[in-house]
Amino acid sequence: MENAFTYMGKAVKIELNKSADKATVTIDGKPFKAMLHIEGKPEDNYIKLWMCEGAYPMFETPQAMAHHLIRYWHRHNGEGA
């Protein structure tokens, strides 16, 4: 998992907690809290998706969440997060 990268000119940093079920996704200094949501059981081919506080979409990785947030603000504000 990539912990720091640049996307559309924005610096992204991802910090996971020790149990890897919560993360802070920071985009140009703005933190977004995220947590892993698990539905089902491993033997049932369960679903593991990341969700951000106050947001509806869920993503497979914190990186995918960062990409979405940056694209969203770029599209709606013309400037990014």
NORKAMO-V638974 format. One record per residue. N is the residue number from 0. RES is the residue in one letter. SS is DSSP state (H for helix, E for strand, L for the rest). PHI is phi as a letter, one per 40 degrees, with the letter a starting at -180 (NA if undefined). Layout:
n=<N & N>
res=<RES & RES>
ss=<SS & SS>
phi=<PHI & PHI>
//
This chain:
n=<0 & 1 & 2 & 3 & 4 & 5 & 6 & 7 & 8 & 9 & 10 & 11 & 12 & 13 & 14 & 15 & 16 & 17 & 18 & 19 & 20 & 21 & 22 & 23 & 24 & 25 & 26 & 27 & 28 & 29 & 30 & 31 & 32 & 33 & 34 & 35 & 36 & 37 & 38 & 39 & 40 & 41 & 42 & 43 & 44 & 45 & 46 & 47 & 48 & 49 & 50 & 51 & 52 & 53 & 54 & 55 & 56 & 57 & 58 & 59 & 60 & 61 & 62 & 63 & 64 & 65 & 66 & 67 & 68 & 69 & 70 & 71 & 72 & 73 & 74 & 75 & 76 & 77 & 78 & 79 & 80>
res=<M & E & N & A & F & T & Y & M & G & K & A & V & K & I & E & L & N & K & S & A & D & K & A & T & V & T & I & D & G & K & P & F & K & A & M & L & H & I & E & G & K & P & E & D & N & Y & I & K & L & W & M & C & E & G & A & Y & P & M & F & E & T & P & Q & A & M & A & H & H & L & I & R & Y & W & H & R & H & N & G & E & G & A>
ss=<L & L & L & E & E & E & E & L & L & E & E & E & E & E & E & E & L & L & L & L & L & E & E & E & E & E & E & L & L & E & E & E & E & E & E & E & E & E & E & L & L & H & H & H & L & L & E & E & E & E & E & E & L & L & L & L & L & E & E & L & L & H & H & H & H & H & H & H & H & H & H & H & H & H & H & H & H & L & L & L & L>
phi=<NA & c & c & a & a & b & a & f & g & b & c & b & b & b & b & c & c & c & c & f & b & b & a & b & b & b & b & f & g & c & c & b & c & b & a & c & b & b & b & g & b & d & c & b & f & c & b & b & b & c & b & b & d & g & b & c & c & b & b & c & a & c & c & c & c & c & d & c & d & c & c & c & c & c & c & c & b & g & b & g & c>
//
